[in-house]
């Protein structure tokens, strides 16, 4: 039913454009503008690359690209000119044990550290033996002497994010500083959340790398991005599937990729990111559903069996393939969309 409604909608736009062209020849025939919207999902966001591969193969134009969290990484990289194949190569070959840590390069790490990292993708960077040190216990009492300031001495995130920021900076050379994201090869926007004002922040200008870094700053895992009097964290806190942002940019047709999973049972909620992911999904369910209802074409890659930390090379390759398959299952409709767009002139 939705595809028939969409077909009718495109036909109306094309007819209107033809009418305008007949009476005002100098006016170009308008083509409906298409936005690709990518949700967050941690490592599961590798599926976005498969979606991009399929859309490229089917020659579906993307006029705007919008994302949150991992979706913002893929959207941002694509917006500055990386192809789907280039993103595949990049994401598949990154050493995520270094990227998702506060450590230096892998080749400078000791054998014992490498063994530890193979077991734990990140760890809490306590400095010294703060739990057992008598001097710490004496000096870190609060002014009333009632409790230790253990939590206040912990960092704002397990991962300080410097390695991630360095990566983004290296990949977006030429798009640092004060950039209007509408001027990128594909106009781009991503979402963060300002926790000083309890406010969604739509980022459409500034430093591309910094915007992406803020959009994927999962609270408690990555340190926030501090900009003036704002403290920005993962956009999934406010809007994990930002269709409304794409519509505000001027999109007529929304192709959405949502990395949906059913609620996890108790036995699967045994890690920090699993709990955060479940919590965000519950808190934002209403807004996500509203944005789904505004989506013209929905793609649901099968991400069952994977979580936000499934960053191994094999997992990423599988998720990319699943994104491709989920998109190509809709090949007939996408080709009809392509034909209707061509008919607009």
C-alpha positions, 0 to 999 in steps of 0.5 A: 500500500505504501509503495502505491501511495509513494508512486502516486506522490512521485507522479503528482510531483512530476506532473506538477513539474511538467505543468510548470515547465510547459507554462514557464519553460525556463523552470527546470522540472523538479525531481523529488529529493531523496534522503537516506536516514541511518539509525544508531546501533554500534557495530551493527551499523556496519550494515549501513555499508551494505545498504549503501552498496545496494543503493549504488548498484541500483543507481538510487540518488541520495540528495541528503544523508542523516544519521545518529551515532554509528549511523552518523559515522557512515553518513558523515563519511559518505557525505564527504565522498567515500564510496560504499566499497571504500567504507567497507575496506576502511571499517573492515580493516580498522583495529577496533581494539585500539580505536575503542581504547585510550591506548597508543598504536597496537604495534607499541603495545606489550604482549600482555596488554594485547592478550588483555585487550583480546578479552576486554574491548575496553576497561575503566582507566583508574589511576593507581590503586585508589580503592586500597590506598590509605592516603586516597581514603584519607584525602578523598573524603568529602567536606562532611567526612561521610563518604569517599569521592570515588565516583567523582574521581572517575572520568566522564567516559571509559574511553576518552575518545582521542583515538576516535577523534584522530581517526575522524580527523584523518578521514575528513581532511578539508572539512575541518573548522567551520563548514556548512554541511549543506555544501558537502558533496552530499548535504549531511546532518547528524544528531547529538544531545546537549545534557546541560539543557536536555535538548536535541542538537541537530548538527548541520555546520562546524567541524565534520569530525567533531560533529560525528564524534559528538553524535556517537559519544555513548554516555558513560562509555565515551567522554562527552564533547565539550563545546562552550557551555554545551556538553554533547553526548550520543544522539541516540539519547534524543533521536536515534532515527532522525527522519524529522531532521531529513524532512526539515532539510527538504527531503521529499522521500525518505529511505530509512535504515533502522537496526531494529531488534526485539527487547533482549531477555534478562540473560542478554543484558549482562553488559553496559552497552546492552543495558544502554541500548535497551534503555534508549530503545524504551525511552525513545520508542514513541519518537522512533515510531513517529519517524518510522511512520514518516518513512516512505521506504524502510530497510531492516537489516537482520542484525540478530545475534550481534550487539553494539560491540560486535567489531570483529572483522568477521562480524563486520563482514557479515553485517555488511552483507546482511545490509546488502541483502536486506536492501536487494530484497526490495530491488523491484520497488527500488527499480520502480522508484528509479524509473519514476524518478527518471520520468521526471526528466 
